[in-house]
Amino acid sequence: MLQREWDTVTIEERNDALIFNRTLWTIFVTEATAEYSELPLDLQNNIANLALFIFNRTLEMMGGEEPVALETMININKSVAAGLRGQTTNV
């Protein structure tokens, strides 16, 4: 939705949406890489790398990057969500 409405929402609304996504990723990566996590180390590392990408892209988007740059973040979110549901995606 944010990508489609990029030009019609305020900067504050954009940033709120981006910060919300970043917050979800913070929770996800914190739990996935916690000491008590039972996930394999390579999966923990992959999640941590994705989170770093999301965090960096979020800063870029908040700095005025074009909305097309959201596409990768959206695809990652969709793929992770589908994977958590045990589905595959055609990204």
Secondary structure, DSSP 8 states (H G I E B T S, - for coil): -TTTTTTTS-HHHHHHHHHHHHHHHHHHHHHHTSTT--S-HHHHHHHHHHHHHHHHHHHHHHTT--GGGHHHHHHHHHHHHHHHTT-----
